[in-house]
Amino acid sequence: MRINLKSIITCLILAVIILFLIFCERSEAAPKEEENNLLSGKWKISGEPIKNISLYYSNYVGSLFNDSYTPGVNVSFRDEDGLHTAFGSKFYYISNLSLVQDNSYAFTFVQRIQTYDCNTNELTTNFCIEDIVADSLNVSNGKEVLFYRQASDGLTKNYASILLEDGKLLKGIDTEAYIQSDMLAGRKPQREMTVYEEATDRFISVCTGGEIVLTNRLGHLLSFTLGKKGVTQKPLFQTRSGVWIFKAIYSGNEVEYFYFDDYKPITLYAGPNLYIGNAIEDNDGNIIYRKIGEGDFIRWNVKTGEREIICSFEPRLVRDADMVINDSGDLYVYTDNDLRIFSKEVKTRTIYVQQFANRDHNIERAMKEYEQTHPGVTFEYVKINSEGEREERAQKSINSMKAGAVDIAFLDNETFSDYVKADCIRDISDIYTEVDKENMFDSFRDASTVDGKMLRYPSFYNRDLLIAKSGVLSKPYSATELVNLLDKKEAAGHPYEALCYGCEDPFEIFLAGMDVSEFFDYKKGCCNFTTDNFVKILKQCKKYYYASNNAPLTEKEQYNKLLQDKVLFVNIGSVDLSQFDSMKSILGENAEIAGYPTKAQSGNITAYNKSLVVSKTTKNYDIISDFLKYVYKYYWGPTIYNFIPTDKVSFDGIVMEGNDEHPTDERAYQIPDGYELITSYELKTPMRPVIYVMPNGVMDLAQKEDGTSYVDEYKNYYETLRLVDPRFEPIKKILRDEIESMYKNNTDEKEVAKKIQRQVSEYLKTFE
């Protein structure tokens, strides 16, 4: 047999070429596959992330899921609670509803599952008619899994079932039973959290003891890993292929991220100080994450280790958020039923602000903060000609608002009625929740009169109250009485540890009780600040200056100190019935309102002078609404001010009917359930300070039907307040400035009194 050597050589060459081509193809394909797979190797990390903003805050959607959608007829739904999650480019939200039949007390549980697609911006709603109560929802590669309790027997057993397209549940497994199996009986682990991993079609449970238990869909135990002492483990996020990444936090600064390959945990990253709070995999195989307590969203290329900050936001608004990325690369962030979108397209949104009245520095600060944390949003002031009468300037401002040139305007109390009559203000009551609206009626509120109707709206001010032990001081106390009490306590060997918890400067406590006739006389144009009484006040202020700030942490501790005579006053945060109720529930009749450290102009409890209104013509209400919520949420207290929902039905139709020219006319009231008739009466002494006095001399109060609002106690206290003439303001400034200097330089009290005496005497020479 002849062997054709030439043919053999040719075949060998061809074989080598083919093998070479195959090798080249594989060598080219392998890196590509590896590059796009988060699980293909250890994660690398570089130094600090660089700032490379590529996503800009572009839209605020607000409430995403519709709680009112119900199918069919003759049934009603009661929403029990809501659970949300996210996967891929979709958000999922499940509500446990109780379905009530007509003329029947029987009900069954129903699950409403809503899905929001971030590619199409479409919301779909499906129902699962099963008599269960869902505890959590897990979605993996499009498969929706409900974890629930049995509703029929009320037992708190834990089950997991896959939801089918027809709304039925695939047979559930008892997630407690399989981790209590014979294999684990000696350890007795307690399930803390279970997730479904679609890529491997199995359930993974993290237990309180640190164990991680794997089971198949039938509930058969596959494997478990032992828990490590001092280690906290939890599921973090899923890859786009549906594999769960877990996080382990060790004692110290070490953290580990891992996944399960079959039954073995594979470490992806282990190192210090990388505490990821939320994470997702983007379209290019990178991780986008946010560190716990921070607002920067960071893109991490785990193959190269490079990290970059792609957008920033206010940390408090994205805590515990769900995140998804759509096909266009836009980042959607969902938390507290609010959806915010960060887009690749730079879209600047300008909010035009007009200053009719004096603008508030706090709101300016909030605007600057909002601009910094919401890239793409800017606030720009629109000037208004300050010349001319108020009515003329108001009309110019109204015309600007109607023409669409102004989004937000700052008004004073007088101008508000002009804007209401012009019908150019948008109702913004949607920024408040129903709970907020109810709570607003527990507080005293300002009002504005328009066409004889008093439109009621919320007003937030630092209306603090001093609470003292019953019978210690008269009501209202005087500065002289206060200093005599302190001297008496010291002489008896039982001085107070602090003068007041919740008030930084003790002099404000004395000033609150300072009758103008005690230390100076307007009519005679003289003052007597060098008296022994005033020098004693200065000495007490120096003594208690630092002690007043060392307040116990809890409200109850402060009240106990009050009852033990360790402190004279406790300052409760604001004059609303809920806080007063809280104080009363602890102290009962052992304490009473003793004084008011007034900060308002003219000594009135509420010196209303500004408000913020939104134009009906604005095209930026989505951003404005988000901004108002931001201010409302984080500037509660002395820095919040009036957002006015002008629609009288916005707050349960609270409207007082009346006539400005005839304040004694009979008035009609509309009040919500749970509240008694609003008390309203004419003030016989116009200069008397009250919560709010209408131009017609009428004040009003509201109270609950059950009598827990303590309206009488409020009313009696406010009626005893002495009026502080607005001409007293320059004198108060002199007092505050010199006493602040005394604290700083430890100046002798008599020298301070002499300086105050000279300056006030000079002022009184110009007094009219």
MIMIDO-503698 format. One record per residue (C-alpha): x, y, z; residue number from 1; chain. Coordinates in steps of 0.02 Angstrom, whole numbers, padded with zeros to 5 digits. Layout:
REM residues N
       u       v       w  num  cadena
       X       Y       Z  NUM       A
...
END
This chain:
REM residues 768
       u       v       w  num  cadena
   00000   00000   00000    1       A
   00076   00165  -00058    2       A
   00066   00311   00059    3       A
   00046   00479  -00023    4       A
   00159   00582   00086    5       A
   00109   00741  -00001    6       A
  -00075   00712   00039    7       A
  -00037   00676   00220    8       A
   00064   00835   00238    9       A
  -00075   00934   00155   10       A
  -00204   00860   00275   11       A
  -00096   00899   00424   12       A
  -00073   01078   00368   13       A
  -00262   01098   00344   14       A
  -00294   01022   00515   15       A
  -00171   01142   00597   16       A
  -00253   01290   00509   17       A
  -00427   01235   00565   18       A
  -00370   01210   00744   19       A
  -00285   01379   00740   20       A
  -00443   01464   00679   21       A
  -00548   01378   00813   22       A
  -00423   01428   00945   23       A
  -00421   01608   00885   24       A
  -00611   01615   00885   25       A
  -00620   01547   01061   26       A
  -00482   01660   01122   27       A
  -00577   01810   01052   28       A
  -00747   01755   01117   29       A
  -00687   01711   01292   30       A
  -00634   01886   01344   31       A
  -00798   01957   01277   32       A
  -00899   01831   01377   33       A
  -00792   01863   01529   34       A
  -00808   02050   01512   35       A
  -00997   02045   01517   36       A
  -01012   01924   01662   37       A
  -01007   01991   01840   38       A
  -00974   01816   01905   39       A
  -00824   01772   01796   40       A
  -00689   01823   01918   41       A
  -00638   01923   02071   42       A
  -00696   02104   02074   43       A
  -00559   02234   02065   44       A
  -00569   02405   02144   45       A
  -00466   02562   02115   46       A
  -00441   02712   02229   47       A
  -00572   02844   02263   48       A
  -00707   02861   02129   49       A
  -00688   03007   02010   50       A
  -00832   03128   01980   51       A
  -00896   03107   01803   52       A
  -01079   03162   01803   53       A
  -01165   03077   01657   54       A
  -01343   03065   01725   55       A
  -01442   03221   01770   56       A
  -01595   03234   01879   57       A
  -01728   03257   01747   58       A
  -01899   03214   01815   59       A
  -02000   03186   01974   60       A
  -02149   03072   01947   61       A
  -02217   03074   02125   62       A
  -02340   02938   02175   63       A
  -02310   02797   02054   64       A
  -02435   02662   02097   65       A
  -02622   02687   02092   66       A
  -02709   02626   02249   67       A
  -02885   02661   02187   68       A
  -02892   02541   02039   69       A
  -03017   02402   02071   70       A
  -03096   02276   01953   71       A
  -03276   02221   01939   72       A
  -03425   02286   02036   73       A
  -03512   02255   02202   74       A
  -03348   02236   02296   75       A
  -03242   02357   02395   76       A
  -03059   02346   02436   77       A
  -02965   02394   02592   78       A
  -02778   02419   02570   79       A
  -02684   02331   02710   80       A
  -02504   02369   02664   81       A
  -02387   02387   02515   82       A
  -02229   02294   02466   83       A
  -02113   02342   02326   84       A
  -01961   02275   02233   85       A
  -01873   02295   02066   86       A
  -01787   02191   01934   87       A
  -01719   02228   01762   88       A
  -01811   02380   01696   89       A
  -01969   02359   01800   90       A
  -02036   02407   01971   91       A
  -02158   02292   02059   92       A
  -02281   02339   02195   93       A
  -02398   02222   02288   94       A
  -02542   02272   02402   95       A
  -02636   02156   02518   96       A
  -02819   02199   02495   97       A
  -02970   02133   02587   98       A
  -03115   02102   02469   99       A
  -03283   02136   02551  100       A
  -03444   02071   02473  101       A
  -03602   02178   02476  102       A
  -03714   02151   02627  103       A
  -03588   02033   02703  104       A
  -03464   02041   02844  105       A
  -03358   01905   02763  106       A
  -03204   01951   02666  107       A
  -03058   01867   02583  108       A
  -02884   01929   02547  109       A
  -02833   01982   02373  110       A
  -02662   02033   02309  111       A
  -02650   02176   02186  112       A
  -02485   02170   02090  113       A
  -02437   02323   01990  114       A
  -02290   02332   01871  115       A
  -02211   02491   01804  116       A
  -02106   02468   01646  117       A
  -01969   02601   01637  118       A
  -01945   02573   01450  119       A
  -02125   02610   01404  120       A
  -02177   02707   01562  121       A
  -02332   02597   01569  122       A
  -02417   02537   01727  123       A
  -02507   02369   01724  124       A
  -02614   02295   01862  125       A
  -02651   02112   01896  126       A
  -02740   02024   02038  127       A
  -02702   01863   02129  128       A
  -02864   01798   02202  129       A
  -02789   01695   02343  130       A
  -02837   01696   02526  131       A
  -02663   01740   02588  132       A
  -02571   01889   02661  133       A
  -02411   01927   02569  134       A
  -02262   01974   02678  135       A
  -02138   02011   02539  136       A
  -02118   02005   02351  137       A
  -01967   01940   02257  138       A
  -01945   01949   02067  139       A
  -01806   01854   01979  140       A
  -01792   01858   01790  141       A
  -01975   01904   01775  142       A
  -02039   01768   01891  143       A
  -02141   01844   02033  144       A
  -02131   01753   02199  145       A
  -02244   01791   02346  146       A
  -02191   01754   02524  147       A
  -02344   01745   02633  148       A
  -02436   01685   02787  149       A
  -02589   01575   02786  150       A
  -02744   01683   02803  151       A
  -02870   01548   02847  152       A
  -02795   01493   03013  153       A
  -02701   01652   03055  154       A
  -02541   01559   03092  155       A
  -02378   01646   03052  156       A
  -02305   01505   02949  157       A
  -02197   01562   02806  158       A
  -02231   01504   02629  159       A
  -02161   01546   02459  160       A
  -02254   01523   02294  161       A
  -02222   01571   02114  162       A
  -02359   01677   02037  163       A
  -02422   01613   01871  164       A
  -02485   01720   01727  165       A
  -02666   01673   01759  166       A
  -02658   01745   01935  167       A
  -02644   01577   02021  168       A
  -02506   01526   02138  169       A
  -02395   01375   02106  170       A
  -02400   01258   02255  171       A
  -02310   01343   02399  172       A
  -02170   01275   02505  173       A
  -02154   01301   02692  174       A
  -01993   01399   02708  175       A
  -01985   01367   02895  176       A
  -02004   01179   02877  177       A
  -01854   01148   02766  178       A
  -01733   01243   02875  179       A
  -01796   01145   03026  180       A
  -01755   00979   02941  181       A
  -01655   00839   03020  182       A
  -01494   00901   02942  183       A
  -01511   01067   03033  184       A
  -01603   01009   03188  185       A
  -01451   01026   03299  186       A
  -01425   01209   03251  187       A
  -01608   01263   03255  188       A
  -01586   01411   03138  189       A
  -01722   01543   03121  190       A
  -01762   01606   02947  191       A
  -01735   01793   02927  192       A
  -01754   01817   02739  193       A
  -01786   01704   02590  194       A
  -01759   01747   02406  195       A
  -01792   01652   02245  196       A
  -01650   01632   02120  197       A
  -01723   01601   01948  198       A
  -01555   01563   01866  199       A
  -01539   01406   01973  200       A
  -01725   01382   02012  201       A
  -01700   01373   02200  202       A
  -01737   01464   02361  203       A
  -01599   01536   02470  204       A
  -01634   01578   02652  205       A
  -01526   01683   02766  206       A
  -01549   01638   02949  207       A
  -01525   01741   03106  208       A
  -01381   01631   03162  209       A
  -01287   01667   03001  210       A
  -01331   01505   02913  211       A
  -01377   01511   02729  212       A
  -01493   01370   02675  213       A
  -01527   01317   02495  214       A
  -01679   01218   02442  215       A
  -01762   01172   02278  216       A
  -01937   01224   02225  217       A
  -02012   01069   02307  218       A
  -01941   01116   02475  219       A
  -01805   00983   02478  220       A
  -01647   01038   02569  221       A
  -01500   01050   02451  222       A
  -01362   01123   02558  223       A
  -01321   01245   02695  224       A
  -01170   01344   02752  225       A
  -01127   01368   02933  226       A
  -01147   01539   03009  227       A
  -00993   01633   03066  228       A
  -00989   01719   03234  229       A
  -01004   01908   03225  230       A
  -01050   01907   03041  231       A
  -01206   01987   02968  232       A
  -01261   01916   02800  233       A
  -01401   01973   02684  234       A
  -01452   01968   02500  235       A
  -01394   02127   02411  236       A
  -01448   02125   02227  237       A
  -01472   02014   02075  238       A
  -01372   02009   01916  239       A
  -01470   02032   01755  240       A
  -01465   01843   01732  241       A
  -01556   01818   01899  242       A
  -01411   01765   02012  243       A
  -01413   01836   02188  244       A
  -01261   01928   02258  245       A
  -01246   01921   02447  246       A
  -01160   02036   02571  247       A
  -01070   01987   02731  248       A
  -01013   02117   02858  249       A
  -00878   02062   02979  250       A
  -00826   02140   03143  251       A
  -00711   02285   03106  252       A
  -00715   02363   02933  253       A
  -00714   02207   02826  254       A
  -00853   02169   02703  255       A
  -00873   02025   02580  256       A
  -00981   02005   02424  257       A
  -01013   01829   02360  258       A
  -01132   01715   02264  259       A
  -01167   01528   02262  260       A
  -01095   01419   02124  261       A
  -01195   01260   02148  262       A
  -01184   01250   02338  263       A
  -01017   01336   02367  264       A
  -01004   01522   02409  265       A
  -00884   01608   02288  266       A
  -00804   01770   02350  267       A
  -00811   01912   02224  268       A
  -00740   02050   02333  269       A
  -00673   02058   02511  270       A
  -00601   02216   02586  271       A
  -00631   02364   02701  272       A
  -00754   02508   02698  273       A
  -00861   02466   02545  274       A
  -01033   02467   02626  275       A
  -01153   02458   02478  276       A
  -01333   02502   02519  277       A
  -01416   02479   02348  278       A
  -01345   02405   02188  279       A
  -01396   02348   02014  280       A
  -01308   02282   01859  281       A
  -01317   02402   01712  282       A
  -01333   02360   01527  283       A
  -01144   02349   01504  284       A
  -01108   02230   01646  285       A
  -01053   02363   01771  286       A
  -01121   02385   01946  287       A
  -01210   02546   01993  288       A
  -01218   02565   02180  289       A
  -01247   02687   02321  290       A
  -01154   02677   02486  291       A
  -01254   02671   02647  292       A
  -01298   02846   02707  293       A
  -01235   02932   02549  294       A
  -01318   03006   02396  295       A
  -01185   02976   02262  296       A
  -01227   02844   02130  297       A
  -01065   02759   02076  298       A
  -01031   02656   01920  299       A
  -00905   02518   01956  300       A
  -00816   02422   01818  301       A
  -00772   02267   01919  302       A
  -00652   02204   01784  303       A
  -00540   02358   01781  304       A
  -00581   02419   01957  305       A
  -00622   02594   01895  306       A
  -00761   02689   01984  307       A
  -00847   02852   01940  308       A
  -00986   02955   02019  309       A
  -01118   02968   01883  310       A
  -01248   03070   01980  311       A
  -01283   03136   02155  312       A
  -01439   03161   02255  313       A
  -01501   03205   02429  314       A
  -01459   03049   02535  315       A
  -01617   03061   02641  316       A
  -01726   03048   02486  317       A
  -01647   02888   02418  318       A
  -01625   02787   02577  319       A
  -01680   02605   02553  320       A
  -01725   02642   02372  321       A
  -01759   02522   02230  322       A
  -01664   02558   02069  323       A
  -01682   02504   01887  324       A
  -01602   02555   01722  325       A
  -01700   02560   01561  326       A
  -01634   02516   01388  327       A
  -01584   02698   01359  328       A
  -01472   02698   01513  329       A
  -01584   02811   01618  330       A
  -01580   02777   01805  331       A
  -01748   02762   01895  332       A
  -01749   02776   02085  333       A
  -01905   02731   02185  334       A
  -01931   02760   02371  335       A
  -02077   02808   02484  336       A
  -02196   02792   02335  337       A
  -02099   02929   02243  338       A
  -02010   02898   02078  339       A
  -01863   03004   02019  340       A
  -01776   02989   01852  341       A
  -01595   03027   01808  342       A
  -01570   03042   01621  343       A
  -01423   03042   01502  344       A
  -01499   03189   01411  345       A
  -01453   03353   01494  346       A
  -01618   03442   01520  347       A
  -01607   03602   01622  348       A
  -01765   03651   01714  349       A
  -01776   03832   01771  350       A
  -01899   03884   01907  351       A
  -01937   04070   01898  352       A
  -01964   04150   02068  353       A
  -02037   04322   02099  354       A
  -02011   04418   02259  355       A
  -02161   04527   02299  356       A
  -02130   04526   02486  357       A
  -01966   04503   02579  358       A
  -01898   04331   02538  359       A
  -01847   04212   02674  360       A
  -01663   04166   02691  361       A
  -01709   03990   02742  362       A
  -01803   03956   02582  363       A
  -01656   04028   02485  364       A
  -01543   03905   02573  365       A
  -01663   03764   02531  366       A
  -01661   03817   02348  367       A
  -01471   03813   02343  368       A
  -01469   03641   02425  369       A
  -01597   03579   02302  370       A
  -01496   03642   02154  371       A
  -01340   03554   02219  372       A
  -01428   03388   02247  373       A
  -01536   03397   02090  374       A
  -01418   03429   01942  375       A
  -01514   03511   01801  376       A
  -01633   03612   01912  377       A
  -01602   03798   01941  378       A
  -01700   03937   02027  379       A
  -01696   04110   01948  380       A
  -01769   04269   02024  381       A
  -01880   04381   01918  382       A
  -01874   04563   01971  383       A
  -02029   04668   01998  384       A
  -02030   04857   01991  385       A
  -02031   04917   02171  386       A
  -02103   05086   02127  387       A
  -02286   05130   02142  388       A
  -02423   05084   02263  389       A
  -02443   04908   02332  390       A
  -02598   04876   02226  391       A
  -02506   04927   02068  392       A
  -02357   04816   02105  393       A
  -02472   04672   02150  394       A
  -02561   04688   01983  395       A
  -02394   04684   01890  396       A
  -02346   04527   01983  397       A
  -02514   04446   01948  398       A
  -02498   04488   01763  399       A
  -02326   04407   01759  400       A
  -02395   04251   01840  401       A
  -02542   04240   01719  402       A
  -02423   04263   01572  403       A
  -02322   04112   01627  404       A
  -02166   04214   01669  405       A
  -02170   04166   01854  406       A
  -02180   03993   01934  407       A
  -02168   04040   02118  408       A
  -02203   04203   02209  409       A
  -02169   04264   02385  410       A
  -02316   04363   02453  411       A
  -02362   04457   02609  412       A
  -02525   04435   02702  413       A
  -02606   04587   02622  414       A
  -02566   04535   02444  415       A
  -02629   04357   02462  416       A
  -02811   04407   02441  417       A
  -02769   04498   02277  418       A
  -02694   04339   02205  419       A
  -02842   04235   02260  420       A
  -02964   04355   02178  421       A
  -02860   04351   02018  422       A
  -02876   04161   02015  423       A
  -02693   04137   01969  424       A
  -02634   04026   02113  425       A
  -02623   03838   02094  426       A
  -02691   03723   02229  427       A
  -02542   03628   02302  428       A
  -02630   03525   02434  429       A
  -02568   03368   02346  430       A
  -02399   03387   02431  431       A
  -02481   03338   02595  432       A
  -02531   03161   02641  433       A
  -02702   03127   02716  434       A
  -02618   03105   02885  435       A
  -02535   03275   02867  436       A
  -02701   03355   02827  437       A
  -02782   03278   02981  438       A
  -02638   03331   03092  439       A
  -02650   03509   03031  440       A
  -02817   03524   03117  441       A
  -02733   03482   03282  442       A
  -02638   03646   03271  443       A
  -02688   03826   03277  444       A
  -02678   03906   03107  445       A
  -02670   04075   03025  446       A
  -02804   04132   02906  447       A
  -02832   04257   02769  448       A
  -02995   04343   02731  449       A
  -03056   04351   02550  450       A
  -03229   04416   02508  451       A
  -03288   04388   02685  452       A
  -03225   04208   02689  453       A
  -03080   04156   02796  454       A
  -02977   04032   02695  455       A
  -02888   03920   02817  456       A
  -02718   03850   02780  457       A
  -02573   03777   02879  458       A
  -02441   03889   02954  459       A
  -02281   03825   03033  460       A
  -02188   03935   03156  461       A
  -02074   03914   03305  462       A
  -02211   03948   03430  463       A
  -02123   03874   03582  464       A
  -02201   03857   03754  465       A
  -02118   03853   03924  466       A
  -02186   03719   04039  467       A
  -02159   03734   04228  468       A
  -02210   03634   04380  469       A
  -02383   03683   04437  470       A
  -02390   03821   04567  471       A
  -02207   03871   04558  472       A
  -02237   04035   04464  473       A
  -02384   04147   04432  474       A
  -02455   04158   04256  475       A
  -02381   04254   04172  476       A
  -02224   04264   04276  477       A
  -02119   04423   04284  478       A
  -01931   04437   04267  479       A
  -01919   04503   04445  480       A
  -02021   04358   04513  481       A
  -01908   04237   04420  482       A
  -01745   04307   04489  483       A
  -01816   04310   04666  484       A
  -01864   04126   04649  485       A
  -01688   04080   04593  486       A
  -01612   04176   04740  487       A
  -01729   04087   04860  488       A
  -01682   03914   04791  489       A
  -01497   03953   04808  490       A
  -01516   04019   04985  491       A
  -01604   03857   05032  492       A
  -01459   03756   04961  493       A
  -01562   03679   04819  494       A
  -01519   03776   04660  495       A
  -01583   03717   04492  496       A
  -01465   03614   04383  497       A
  -01527   03712   04233  498       A
  -01646   03854   04203  499       A
  -01729   03784   04047  500       A
  -01708   03632   03936  501       A
  -01730   03679   03754  502       A
  -01681   03863   03760  503       A
  -01500   03908   03726  504       A
  -01496   04082   03803  505       A
  -01563   04101   03981  506       A
  -01592   04286   03950  507       A
  -01734   04241   03830  508       A
  -01823   04164   03978  509       A
  -01809   04326   04076  510       A
  -01854   04429   03924  511       A
  -02014   04327   03900  512       A
  -02070   04384   04072  513       A
  -02006   04562   04062  514       A
  -02146   04687   04083  515       A
  -02096   04850   03998  516       A
  -02137   04945   04157  517       A
  -02011   04844   04259  518       A
  -01854   04925   04190  519       A
  -01904   05072   04081  520       A
  -02046   05194   04056  521       A
  -02098   05248   03881  522       A
  -02198   05398   03938  523       A
  -02063   05471   04049  524       A
  -01924   05419   03930  525       A
  -01815   05344   04067  526       A
  -01746   05173   04112  527       A
  -01674   05089   04267  528       A
  -01562   04945   04210  529       A
  -01432   04977   04346  530       A
  -01547   04917   04485  531       A
  -01501   04769   04594  532       A
  -01640   04667   04515  533       A
  -01571   04684   04339  534       A
  -01392   04649   04395  535       A
  -01457   04491   04479  536       A
  -01537   04440   04314  537       A
  -01370   04459   04225  538       A
  -01283   04354   04359  539       A
  -01411   04215   04340  540       A
  -01394   04221   04150  541       A
  -01206   04193   04164  542       A
  -01231   04050   04285  543       A
  -01359   03956   04180  544       A
  -01288   03997   04009  545       A
  -01201   03830   03987  546       A
  -01309   03722   04100  547       A
  -01465   03758   03996  548       A
  -01391   03667   03847  549       A
  -01353   03504   03938  550       A
  -01529   03436   03923  551       A
  -01566   03250   03944  552       A
  -01596   03161   03780  553       A
  -01774   03101   03802  554       A
  -01933   03198   03832  555       A
  -01977   03088   03981  556       A
  -01808   03119   04063  557       A
  -01832   03306   04047  558       A
  -02006   03297   04123  559       A
  -01941   03192   04268  560       A
  -01808   03325   04302  561       A
  -01948   03454   04302  562       A
  -02051   03359   04430  563       A
  -01894   03332   04538  564       A
  -01861   03521   04543  565       A
  -01695   03497   04451  566       A
  -01746   03617   04313  567       A
  -01870   03761   04313  568       A
  -01931   03757   04132  569       A
  -01946   03635   03989  570       A
  -01974   03712   03819  571       A
  -02089   03605   03711  572       A
  -02056   03620   03526  573       A
  -02211   03700   03453  574       A
  -02386   03749   03496  575       A
  -02485   03606   03424  576       A
  -02606   03493   03512  577       A
  -02511   03332   03479  578       A
  -02356   03392   03573  579       A
  -02463   03467   03709  580       A
  -02555   03301   03724  581       A
  -02388   03212   03740  582       A
  -02335   03328   03880  583       A
  -02501   03308   03969  584       A
  -02497   03118   03955  585       A
  -02334   03116   04055  586       A
  -02355   03263   04174  587       A
  -02543   03273   04193  588       A
  -02593   03415   04308  589       A
  -02419   03424   04385  590       A
  -02363   03551   04256  591       A
  -02435   03702   04166  592       A
  -02394   03831   04034  593       A
  -02284   03959   04120  594       A
  -02214   04073   03986  595       A
  -02174   04105   03806  596       A
  -01999   04149   03743  597       A
  -02067   04262   03608  598       A
  -01971   04283   03446  599       A
  -02115   04354   03345  600       A
  -02133   04536   03297  601       A
  -02238   04649   03408  602       A
  -02250   04513   03539  603       A
  -02388   04423   03446  604       A
  -02386   04234   03452  605       A
  -02389   04223   03264  606       A
  -02314   04363   03161  607       A
  -02370   04305   02989  608       A
  -02281   04403   02853  609       A
  -02235   04289   02708  610       A
  -02308   04152   02604  611       A
  -02262   04052   02451  612       A
  -02385   04025   02310  613       A
  -02372   03929   02146  614       A
  -02436   03993   01980  615       A
  -02576   03903   01889  616       A
  -02482   03926   01726  617       A
  -02321   03840   01780  618       A
  -02257   03700   01669  619       A
  -02134   03642   01802  620       A
  -02254   03584   01936  621       A
  -02175   03411   01944  622       A
  -02011   03491   02001  623       A
  -02097   03622   02110  624       A
  -02201   03489   02196  625       A
  -02044   03389   02234  626       A
  -01958   03546   02299  627       A
  -02104   03589   02413  628       A
  -02103   03413   02482  629       A
  -01917   03430   02510  630       A
  -01942   03591   02610  631       A
  -02095   03522   02699  632       A
  -02000   03365   02750  633       A
  -01831   03435   02802  634       A
  -01867   03614   02858  635       A
  -02004   03579   02984  636       A
  -01993   03702   03128  637       A
  -01938   03883   03126  638       A
  -01877   03872   02946  639       A
  -02036   03804   02867  640       A
  -02164   03925   02804  641       A
  -02330   03939   02721  642       A
  -02376   03834   02572  643       A
  -02552   03887   02534  644       A
  -02679   03767   02459  645       A
  -02802   03896   02400  646       A
  -02944   03778   02356  647       A
  -03061   03790   02505  648       A
  -03111   03606   02489  649       A
  -02931   03548   02498  650       A
  -02936   03534   02685  651       A
  -03109   03464   02717  652       A
  -03192   03628   02674  653       A
  -03134   03722   02827  654       A
  -03206   03894   02790  655       A
  -03271   04028   02905  656       A
  -03409   04132   02829  657       A
  -03422   04311   02885  658       A
  -03419   04495   02846  659       A
  -03265   04600   02878  660       A
  -03365   04755   02916  661       A
  -03480   04670   03041  662       A
  -03374   04550   03145  663       A
  -03514   04518   03268  664       A
  -03626   04441   03133  665       A
  -03675   04261   03158  666       A
  -03550   04146   03073  667       A
  -03574   03976   02993  668       A
  -03445   03839   03007  669       A
  -03399   03682   02913  670       A
  -03285   03570   03012  671       A
  -03229   03389   02985  672       A
  -03286   03240   03087  673       A
  -03201   03226   03254  674       A
  -03196   03413   03291  675       A
  -03312   03526   03387  676       A
  -03374   03695   03329  677       A
  -03230   03815   03309  678       A
  -03233   03941   03451  679       A
  -03232   04118   03385  680       A
  -03256   04282   03475  681       A
  -03226   04467   03454  682       A
  -03082   04544   03549  683       A
  -03136   04695   03648  684       A
  -02955   04753   03668  685       A
  -02878   04762   03493  686       A
  -02698   04773   03556  687       A
  -02710   04610   03652  688       A
  -02596   04473   03583  689       A
  -02681   04312   03532  690       A
  -02642   04166   03418  691       A
  -02704   04262   03268  692       A
  -02811   04417   03256  693       A
  -02904   04452   03097  694       A
  -02911   04633   03038  695       A
  -03090   04633   03101  696       A
  -03033   04588   03277  697       A
  -03090   04408   03278  698       A
  -02985   04262   03338  699       A
  -03024   04078   03321  700       A
  -02983   03911   03400  701       A
  -03024   03731   03353  702       A
  -03044   03583   03467  703       A
  -03079   03397   03459  704       A
  -03243   03322   03514  705       A
  -03161   03211   03645  706       A
  -03094   03362   03738  707       A
  -02911   03312   03729  708       A
  -02855   03469   03641  709       A
  -02841   03577   03799  710       A
  -02910   03728   03707  711       A
  -02965   03813   03867  712       A
  -02792   03800   03941  713       A
  -02716   03875   03785  714       A
  -02847   04012   03779  715       A
  -02828   04058   03961  716       A
  -02640   04070   03943  717       A
  -02643   04175   03786  718       A
  -02766   04296   03863  719       A
  -02643   04333   04003  720       A
  -02499   04377   03887  721       A
  -02443   04557   03895  722       A
  -02421   04647   03732  723       A
  -02244   04696   03685  724       A
  -02247   04857   03588  725       A
  -02154   04845   03421  726       A
  -02054   04998   03475  727       A
  -01975   04884   03606  728       A
  -01878   04789   03470  729       A
  -01725   04907   03467  730       A
  -01714   04893   03656  731       A
  -01719   04703   03646  732       A
  -01578   04709   03519  733       A
  -01471   04815   03635  734       A
  -01504   04692   03777  735       A
  -01464   04538   03673  736       A
  -01305   04611   03597  737       A
  -01232   04666   03763  738       A
  -01277   04505   03852  739       A
  -01202   04401   03711  740       A
  -01043   04504   03732  741       A
  -01050   04471   03919  742       A
  -01054   04282   03890  743       A
  -00909   04292   03769  744       A
  -00795   04407   03869  745       A
  -00853   04364   04047  746       A
  -00886   04549   04078  747       A
  -00937   04607   04252  748       A
  -01126   04616   04270  749       A
  -01128   04795   04338  750       A
  -01024   04858   04191  751       A
  -01144   04773   04069  752       A
  -01293   04853   04158  753       A
  -01213   05026   04142  754       A
  -01182   05003   03955  755       A
  -01362   04947   03929  756       A
  -01423   05096   04032  757       A
  -01327   05220   03923  758       A
  -01383   05146   03756  759       A
  -01566   05128   03803  760       A
  -01568   05306   03872  761       A
  -01504   05370   03705  762       A
  -01638   05272   03612  763       A
  -01778   05336   03725  764       A
  -01731   05515   03681  765       A
  -01789   05480   03502  766       A
  -01942   05382   03557  767       A
  -02111   05444   03497  768       A
END
